Amino acid sequence: MTNATLNSSLLIARLQHRQGDLHEARLSCEEAMVVAKNQKNNSDWIEAARLFFQCCHELETLDEVKSLMDQVLLFHRNTQDLNEQALAENLIGSWLLASNKIQESEMYINSSISKASQTQDLDTLARALFTLALAKAFNPETYGQCLQQLEKLDIILTELDSPEIKLSSAQLRGFIYTQTKKFDRALEILWDSYEKAKAHGFLLLISSILAQMARIHRDQGHTEQHRIYAELALRGISQERAPRIYRLISSLCPEGLTPSTPQHDFLIDEASRIVREKHKGAIDFKNQHILYELALLFIKNAGQRYSKEALVEIIWHQSYHPDLHDNLIYVSIKRLRTLLEPDLESPRYILRDRKGYYFNPQTHVQFKNAEEMTK
């Protein structure tokens, strides 16, 4: 957004999203939406909702956006402010586009473009123009229209400091040139985008750009360059952090090149209470029975959300009281993360969203007996 914000959670969410920490960014977005509602700042609320949608899109959890989008649709119907309508319409259009409802999406996006033009909101206008260009990239027959929208966007971007939109626009143009066999022009654009993405720290974009370069070399029959760029793209990505881009990059890998990750993240032997994480090795749960039970609850039910009330009832066999249990839960989760997570600053296993705590369903877990564990 062009307007300054006092919402620290939103600022953090933007940085986390830029760095590819999507699980953490999604949680910060939820906090930012609560703050924005309390401050009655509709623009910040929509911006946090937009970032939340982008995180869920990359994490391939669009089903978790449905209830939020119902709120955005209601907000759109009730607000009389043209700026707010334009913001909401671009978000709705992006969501419909991600759901492959292209015609319905374009109706909202065109309306957003019209209203943003009227109010001279360059940021929203730029985002809406990019979304419309993206919609035109779905069909080879409308590639020309895609480039026309990107040319309009270029004019807006001369007056707007938005490296994210500039990089996304350049990458989309590179995609169109790749599809139309203009490989030299595509590589020139992508190399420039790669350098700028590195300078600004857009980690997911870096991997995506490298994957696009790998595709160009594959299509040109450059076997060695194809392999090199695919390997580089894979180094900066993981299935846990960004499953959508990981899947796309993996599909571009040459035969014989597979993501260099172990077959499992955890090996667990319940009988002997042995837990082994692929980076940290054996984890000592000695005399930590509650933490062990908590770990097994999460791991065996990956993806299932547990509220504080549910955790207290299942683990401590008590009725939940905030004054008694909130700090207990917080400390227990922190201690469990200390045991399980290779990087406490960027947890990949024990996550949280508005529905509660949960174990990352993308994690690979294998249950084995004690003899196999010690081999």
C-alpha positions in Angstrom: 0.0 0.0 0.0 1.1 3.6 -0.6 -0.2 4.8 2.7 1.9 4.3 5.8 0.7 1.8 8.3 1.0 1.5 12.1 0.1 -2.2 12.0 3.4 -3.9 13.0 1.9 -7.4 12.3 1.3 -6.3 8.7 4.8 -5.0 8.3 6.2 -8.3 9.6 3.9 -10.3 7.4 5.2 -8.5 4.3 8.8 -9.2 5.3 8.0 -12.9 6.0 6.2 -13.3 2.7 9.1 -11.7 0.9 11.6 -14.1 2.6 9.4 -17.1 1.7 8.3 -17.8 5.3 4.7 -18.5 4.3 3.5 -20.3 7.4 4.7 -17.5 9.6 3.5 -14.8 7.3 0.0 -16.4 7.3 -0.1 -16.2 11.1 1.1 -12.6 11.1 -1.6 -11.8 8.5 -4.3 -13.1 10.9 -2.9 -11.0 13.7 -2.7 -8.0 11.3 -6.4 -8.4 10.3 -7.4 -8.4 14.0 -5.4 -5.2 14.6 -6.8 -3.5 11.5 -10.4 -4.3 12.6 -9.7 -2.9 16.0 -8.2 0.2 14.4 -11.1 0.4 11.9 -8.4 0.5 9.2 -10.2 -1.1 6.2 -7.2 -0.7 3.8 -4.9 -2.5 6.1 -7.5 -5.2 6.7 -7.8 -5.8 2.9 -4.0 -5.7 2.5 -3.6 -8.3 5.2 -6.3 -10.4 3.6 -4.5 -10.2 0.3 -1.3 -11.4 1.8 -3.1 -14.2 3.6 -4.6 -15.3 0.3 -1.2 -15.3 -1.4 0.3 -17.4 1.4 -2.5 -19.9 1.1 -2.2 -20.0 -2.7 1.5 -20.9 -2.4 0.8 -23.4 0.4 -1.9 -25.0 -1.7 -4.5 -24.5 1.0 -7.0 -22.3 -0.8 -9.9 -24.0 1.1 -8.7 -22.1 4.1 -9.4 -18.8 2.3 -13.2 -19.4 1.7 -14.5 -18.0 5.0 -12.2 -15.0 4.7 -13.4 -14.3 1.1 -17.0 -14.5 2.4 -16.0 -11.6 4.7 -14.4 -9.7 1.8 -17.5 -10.2 -0.4 -19.7 -8.8 2.4 -17.3 -5.9 3.0 -17.4 -5.2 -0.8 -21.2 -5.1 -0.8 -21.4 -2.8 2.2 -18.6 -0.2 1.6 -19.4 3.0 -0.4 -15.7 4.0 -0.6 -14.4 3.6 -4.2 -10.8 2.9 -3.0 -12.0 0.2 -0.7 -14.2 -1.3 -3.4 -11.3 -1.4 -5.8 -9.1 -3.1 -3.2 -11.7 -5.7 -2.5 -12.5 -6.3 -6.1 -8.9 -7.0 -7.1 -8.6 -9.5 -4.2 -11.9 -11.2 -5.2 -10.7 -11.3 -8.8 -7.4 -12.9 -7.8 -9.1 -15.5 -5.7 -11.5 -16.4 -8.5 -8.6 -16.6 -10.9 -6.7 -19.0 -8.6 -10.0 -21.0 -8.5 -9.9 -21.1 -12.4 -13.0 -19.0 -12.7 -11.5 -16.7 -15.3 -14.5 -14.9 -16.8 -16.0 -14.1 -13.4 -12.5 -13.0 -12.2 -12.1 -10.6 -15.1 -15.4 -8.9 -14.2 -14.1 -8.0 -10.8 -10.6 -7.0 -12.0 -11.9 -4.7 -14.7 -14.2 -3.0 -12.2 -11.2 -2.6 -9.8 -9.2 -1.0 -12.7 -12.0 1.4 -13.4 -12.4 2.5 -9.8 -8.7 2.7 -9.0 -8.3 4.9 -12.1 -11.0 7.2 -10.9 -9.4 7.6 -7.5 -5.9 7.6 -8.9 -4.8 4.8 -6.5 -1.7 3.7 -8.4 -0.9 0.8 -6.2 -4.3 -0.9 -6.6 -4.4 0.0 -10.3 -1.0 -1.7 -10.8 -2.0 -4.8 -8.9 -5.3 -5.0 -10.9 -3.5 -4.5 -14.2 -1.1 -7.3 -13.3 -3.9 -9.6 -12.3 -5.7 -9.0 -15.6 -2.5 -9.7 -17.5 -2.2 -12.9 -15.5 -5.7 -13.9 -16.5 -4.8 -13.4 -20.2 -1.8 -15.7 -19.8 -4.0 -18.7 -19.2 -4.9 -18.9 -22.9 -2.4 -18.8 -25.9 -5.0 -16.9 -27.9 -4.8 -14.0 -25.5 -1.1 -13.8 -25.0 -1.1 -10.6 -27.1 -3.7 -9.1 -24.7 -1.5 -10.1 -21.8 1.5 -8.2 -23.2 -0.8 -5.1 -23.8 -1.8 -5.1 -20.2 1.8 -5.4 -19.1 2.7 -2.4 -21.3 0.0 -0.4 -19.5 1.4 -1.6 -16.2 4.9 -0.4 -17.2 3.5 3.2 -17.5 2.1 3.0 -14.0 5.3 1.5 -12.6 7.3 4.5 -13.7 5.5 6.4 -11.0 5.4 3.6 -8.4 8.1 2.1 -6.2 6.9 -1.5 -6.0 9.7 -4.0 -6.7 7.3 -7.0 -6.1 4.9 -5.9 -8.9 7.8 -5.0 -11.2 9.5 -8.4 -10.7 6.2 -10.3 -11.1 5.4 -8.4 -14.3 8.8 -9.1 -15.7 8.5 -12.8 -14.9 5.1 -13.0 -16.6 6.5 -11.3 -19.7 9.3 -13.8 -19.7 6.7 -16.6 -19.5 4.9 -15.3 -22.6 8.1 -14.9 -24.5 9.1 -18.5 -23.5 5.7 -19.8 -24.7 6.0 -18.0 -28.0 9.6 -19.3 -28.5 11.3 -15.9 -28.1 13.9 -17.5 -25.9 16.6 -14.9 -26.1 14.2 -12.1 -25.1 12.9 -14.3 -22.3 16.3 -15.0 -20.9 17.4 -11.4 -21.0 14.3 -10.4 -18.9 14.7 -13.3 -16.5 18.4 -12.6 -15.9 17.6 -9.0 -15.0 14.7 -10.1 -12.8 17.0 -12.6 -11.1 19.5 -10.0 -10.1 16.8 -7.6 -8.8 15.0 -10.4 -6.9 18.3 -11.2 -5.2 18.9 -7.5 -4.3 15.4 -7.2 -2.8 15.4 -10.6 -1.1 12.4 -12.2 -2.8 13.5 -15.8 -2.2 10.5 -17.6 -3.7 10.7 -15.5 -6.8 14.4 -16.3 -7.2 13.6 -20.1 -7.3 10.7 -19.5 -9.6 12.9 -17.4 -12.0 15.6 -20.1 -12.1 13.0 -22.7 -12.8 11.8 -20.7 -15.7 15.3 -20.5 -17.1 15.6 -24.3 -16.7 12.5 -24.6 -18.8 13.9 -22.4 -21.5 17.1 -24.5 -21.7 15.0 -27.7 -21.7 12.9 -26.5 -24.6 16.0 -25.5 -26.5 17.6 -28.9 -25.9 20.4 -27.6 -23.8 20.7 -30.7 -21.5 23.5 -29.5 -19.2 22.1 -26.0 -18.7 18.7 -27.5 -18.0 20.1 -29.6 -15.3 22.2 -26.8 -13.7 19.3 -24.3 -13.5 16.9 -27.0 -12.2 19.4 -27.9 -9.4 19.8 -24.2 -8.5 16.1 -23.7 -8.4 15.7 -26.7 -6.1 18.3 -25.6 -3.7 16.3 -22.5 -2.6 13.0 -24.3 -2.1 11.4 -27.0 0.0 8.1 -28.8 -0.1 7.3 -27.8 3.4 7.9 -24.1 2.9 6.3 -23.6 -0.6 4.6 -26.7 -2.0 3.1 -25.1 -5.1 6.4 -23.7 -6.4 8.2 -26.9 -5.3 5.8 -29.0 -7.3 6.2 -26.8 -10.4 10.0 -26.9 -10.1 10.1 -30.7 -9.6 8.0 -31.1 -12.7 10.7 -29.3 -14.7 13.6 -31.5 -13.4 15.4 -33.6 -15.9 15.2 -37.3 -15.7 17.4 -38.6 -12.8 17.4 -35.3 -10.9 15.1 -35.4 -7.9 14.8 -33.1 -4.9 17.8 -33.9 -2.6 15.8 -34.4 0.6 15.7 -37.4 2.8 12.8 -39.8 2.5 11.5 -38.8 5.9 11.6 -35.9 8.3 11.0 -38.0 11.4 11.6 -41.6 12.4 9.6 -42.6 15.5 9.5 -45.7 17.6 6.7 -45.4 20.2 7.6 -48.5 22.2 11.1 -47.1 23.0 10.1 -43.5 22.9 12.7 -42.7 20.3 12.2 -39.8 18.0 14.8 -38.9 15.4 14.6 -35.7 13.2 16.5 -35.7 9.9 18.7 -32.7 10.9 18.8 -32.8 14.7 19.1 -36.6 15.1 17.8 -38.3 18.2 15.6 -36.1 20.4 15.7 -36.8 24.1 12.2 -36.9 25.7 13.5 -38.4 28.9 11.3 -37.4 31.8 9.3 -35.1 29.5 6.1 -37.2 29.3 3.7 -34.3 28.5 5.9 -33.0 25.7 6.2 -36.5 24.2 2.4 -37.0 24.3 1.9 -33.6 22.8 4.4 -34.4 20.0 2.6 -37.7 19.2 -0.8 -36.0 19.2 0.4 -33.5 16.6 2.4 -35.9 14.5 -0.3 -38.6 14.3 -2.9 -36.1 13.4 -1.0 -33.9 11.0 -3.0 -31.0 9.7 -5.7 -31.2 12.4 -6.1 -27.9 14.3 -6.1 -28.1 18.1 -7.6 -25.1 20.1 -6.3 -24.3 23.5 -9.4 -25.8 25.0 -8.9 -29.1 23.1 -5.2 -29.3 24.1 -6.0 -28.9 27.8 -8.7 -31.5 27.6 -6.6 -34.1 25.7 -3.2 -33.6 27.2 -3.8 -32.4 30.7 -7.4 -33.9 31.1 -8.7 -30.7 32.6 -11.3 -28.0 31.7 -9.7 -25.0 30.1 -9.3 -21.8 32.1 -7.4 -18.9 30.4 -5.7 -17.7 33.6 -4.5 -21.2 34.5 -3.7 -22.7 31.1 -2.7 -20.0 28.6 0.9 -19.7 29.8 1.2 -23.4 30.3 0.3 -24.0 26.7 2.6 -21.3 25.4 5.5 -22.6 27.4 4.8 -26.2 26.4 4.6 -25.4 22.7 7.8 -23.3 22.9 9.6 -26.2 24.6 8.3 -28.7 22.1 9.5 -26.5 19.2 12.9 -26.3 20.9 13.1 -30.0 20.8 11.7 -30.6 17.3 12.5 -27.6 15.2 15.9 -27.2 13.4 15.4 -23.5 13.3 13.3 -21.8 16.0 13.2 -18.6 14.1 11.4 -20.3 11.2 9.4 -23.3 12.6 8.4 -25.9 10.0 6.7 -28.5 12.0 4.5 -27.0 14.9 2.5 -24.3 13.3 -0.5 -22.2 14.3 -3.4 -20.4 12.5 -6.7 -18.9 13.6 -8.1 -22.3 14.2 -5.3 -23.5 16.6 -2.0 -25.3 16.7 -1.3 -28.1 14.1 1.5 -30.2 12.7 2.6 -29.5 9.1 0.9 -32.1 6.9 3.7 -31.8 4.4 6.1 -33.5 6.9 7.2 -37.1 6.1 7.0 -39.3 9.2 7.9 -43.0 9.5 7.0 -45.2 12.5 9.5 -48.0 13.0 10.5 -50.5 15.7 13.5 -50.0 17.9 15.8 -52.4 16.1 15.3 -50.6 12.8 15.8 -47.2 14.4 19.3 -48.0 15.7 20.6 -49.3 12.4 
